[in-house]
Amino acid sequence: MRLKDIVKKSEFKILVVDDEQGIIDSLAIFLNDYHIVGTTDPLEAIEKVRNEHFDLLILDFLMMPIHGDKVVEEIRKFNKDLYVLLLTGHKDLAPPLETIKRLDIQGYCEKSDKFDQILLLVESGLKSVSQMKVIKDINTQLENAYDELTAAYRGTMESLRLAVDAKDSYTKNHSDRVSYYSALLASKLELSEEDINLIRDGGLFHDIGKIGIPDAILQKTSKLSDEEYDDIKNHPSIGAKIISPAKIFDKLLPMVKHHHERFDGRGYPSGLSGEEIPLHARIVSIADAFDAMTSDRSYRPRYTLFKALEELEKCKGTQFDPNLIDVFIPTIRDNIETIEKDLDIKFIQRQDD
């Protein structure tokens, strides 16, 4: 694709900065195919770039009250993309190469009575500007397409999650609460915002694999047989298979697949132990167990808050990461009222409540 096929010359806007008005006038005549704006004040030039769009900046090096390199240094604080062509009439006083590289000055030229070299540099610079614009437009389109694909896939996953809720009365709102508790613990651990959001999603989708478990097993009110329990234990692997085809969910895989691993290595499906278990999965594991204990199940009523926290303490170092438990338990105790309000639930505080 040729430059003229991408954009007309007149659509390019060039700022010329030189303390000699004659140089600006000469360049304006020589570059009359372009939209030229000129100023003899380098400080004014900085503000013009701040407030207007320019495709290319041509500026003199030796100016008052500040030199051209200082102008670029100020501009780079708020504009990293502007193409800069630096001119100098004094070769011996030119800025060092290190300065030119540091400020990302793309072009450099000595002044002369002839402007042929400047014209070549301007045309070359604007070709680069135009190509970068095309690349940015393509990247924007790709990002939009990626966002649409992600939204569509998340919608599909959400539908699957709701289907799981419909299959198993226990799981209704369970994933939402696990997501909440997981994010609460992650926040208390002072993880990054990105990690907290990722863990929140992991809590939402951790049980997605139950879509592949027979209804008769999920809804059974009596004790499961060994064979039925083995089927239940397959749900982390099933969930991993469901989300693994989509690369956008790669970071959720550890939580979906490993939230039933145990700190002592006796969990499933991989028998990981200690810090072999991904941190995010260790967090979701605690949130999952806590909500399971404080929820009514088909085979038992929910635990009191005290008993659930006591069970977590007992399983510290065997089923759960002891360091995470030491953070989770006081976090729950210190935020009971907020949690109940946020989740619209009521913990059983005492056996007779």
Helices and strands as residue ranges (DSSP letters): H 3-6, G 9-11, E 13-17, H 21-30, E 35-39, H 42-51, E 56-60, H 68-75, E 83-88, G 91-93, H 97-102, E 107-110, H 116-167, G 169-171, H 174-188, H 193-205, G 208-212, H 215-218, H 226-232, H 235-243, G 247-252, H 253-258, G 274-276, H 279-293, H 305-314, H 322-334, H 336-343
